[in-house]
Amino acid sequence: MTDAQRDHDLVVYGATGFVGRLLAAYLAGAAPAGLRIALAGRSRGRLERVRGELPAAARDWPLVEADSTDAASLAALAASTRVLATTVGPYLRHGLPVVEACARAGTHYADLTGEVLFVRRAIDAADAVARDTGARVVHACGYDSIPSDLSALLLAERARADEAGGLRDVQLVATARGGISGGTVDSARAQFEELGRDAAARRLAGDPFALSPDRAAEPDTRQPRDAGPPSRTPDGRWTATFLMAPFNTRVVRRSNALQGWAYGRGLRYGEVMGCGRGIAGAATATAVTAGLAGIFAAMALPLTRSLLDRVLPEPGTGPGEQTRARGWFRMEVDATTGSGRRYRATAAGQGDPGYAATAVMLGETVLGLALDGDRLPDRAGSLTPATALGPVLVERLRAAGHSYEVAEI
């Protein structure tokens, strides 16, 4: 099927969910006139209510009823559009049929997953099919893991341009202000449930190269631990475990491998959360470490997980407009190259990172897939933001108000 034969250029699947509504609102303001956008979900009535809240220019967007448990409706949905953005999670429960439908239809796909187990299964199920049909299947197109993935790409490009050698030791320090949604909690719950009942899943989740396209070809390079006690950076900042490090680090390593280990065969990549300096920084790092350890332990057991459910946000809910507006994120990524030269990449933006800023990131990803095909890397299959869109996405996010910079230090 040619692009001209498809009814839509871009479909937002899950448009009635919390993040889906934010994405639809962003696209209503950012998409160029003439781009054929549709909203999709299980309930036409709820879709109509979402559409009615959008600016006037978007109130004629078509509505498509589709259900992730109905293979026929998903096949029709995927075949109707050139690009599909899905916010329907937890992806581990609901995502694989959507990926497979898009891969078979040759439809470009983007999601917001932060689930290692889901991405690995999607790679195994759909990568070869997507390469045959020309579909770009792009996972992790929000705060997890675009700032991490694009920062590593920019560092490698700068080091290569300077003939400084490959990246060797790279550490991201994340700072942010934001809230949490019920969807994020539900995704974490789904993954913990799977890890609790499947020893193979636990081994996979613990593998630093879990998302590699060729695990046997990965270099025998010891990687930084995903979790550990509070520590300090060389410039004196206290750090703690970063919640998304176990996912983001594997995405960056996949990007490296998909490009023939272009960042460096000896890349050691880790992420931590910045907690400040001095006594206050140490106290914050200690509190964050203890808090995350407690949450992980509670999530791992059915009884304590059910107790947490009573106090954590419910699916479909999330931080309010004021919290989203006041949020921000900043990531500083320090790298040492094989020649000993040092660089720092900085990724930053305004808006709650998991929601307001993520709507921008996913929005610009799918707009890039829909509009910039001639400028994108010549790749198909199961990809990452850096390998599917690369510099084009950096350019788009800068134009949208986010900052991505690299400097030698």
C-alpha positions, 0 to 999 in steps of 0.5 A: 500500500502506498502512502497516498492510499492511506487515510491518515498521515498520523494516528494517536492511539490511546488518545483518551488516556492521560498522556494521549490527551497531552500528545493530541493537544501538542500536535494540535498546536505543532502540526502543520496545516494539511497533515492528516491526523486521527485520534484512535481508542476503544470508545468513540464517545470518549474520543469525541470528548477529547476532540471537543477539548482541542483547538478549533482547527483539530475538531474535524480530526477523524476518530477511529475505534480500535482495541489492542485485543482485537487483531482485525481492528489493529490491522485496519488501524495500522494499514490506515496510517503512515505513522502511529503513536501509541500511549496505550500501556502498560506496553508489556500487557497491551503493546506487542499486538500494536507493534506487530500490526505496524510492522506487518503494515509497513507503518512507522511506530512510536511509543513511550515505553520504559519497559525492558521486557516489552522492548526485548519481546518486540524486537524478537517478534517484529524487527525482521518483519519491520525491516522487510516492510520498511517500518521504523519501530521506535521505542522510548520516545519520551523522557525515557529515553530521548535525552539520554539517547540523543546526548550520547549520540551528540557526544559521539559525533563531537568526539568523532569530528574532533578525532578524539577517539571513541567514547570510553567512560560516560555518566549521565547525572539527571535532575528534574522536577515533576509528578507521577501518573497512574499509567507509570505506576501501572507499567512498573507494576506489570514489569514487577509482576512478570519479574516475580514469576519468571526467572528468565525475565529476571536474568534478562532485566539484569543484563546490561546488554539486554536490548542488544541486536547481537548479544554475543558480539557485545564487547566484554566491557564491565558496565556501571551498576544501575543501583548502588549507595550514594556517591559523588561526582568528581566535581563534588555533587552527591548522586543516588540511583536514577529510577530509569537507569536500568532502561535508559542505559540499555537503550543507549547501548542498543543505539551504539550496537545498531550503528556498529558500535560507532560510539566505541567498543569500550563504551561504559555508560551509566546514569545517576540522579543528581542530589546537590552538594554538601550536607544537604546533597548527602542527606537527599542522596541517602533519602532517595536511595533508601526510598527507592530501595523500599519501593522496589522491595514493596513492588516485588511482593504481591502483598506489599504491592497491593498495599502500595496500590492504595496510595499510588495514583490510579491508571488514567490520572496524573499530575495537574496542569500547574505541576506540569507547567512548573516542572523541568529537566536537566541532564548533564552527560560527562564523557571521556574519550579513548584519547583522554579528551573530555566532553559534556552534553547537556539536555534540558527543557521546561515542563514536567519531564514525564508528561509536558516535556514528554508530549513534546518529545513524542510529538516531535518524534512522530512529526519527524517520522511523518514529515522528514522521511527524506532526511532520516537515517536509512534504517528500518526495523526495531530502532531507538530515537537516536538511530531512527531520527538522530540529528533530525530529532535534535533539530526538531526538539531545539526548535520546540524549546528544548536544549541539546548542547555539547562542549569540551571540558 
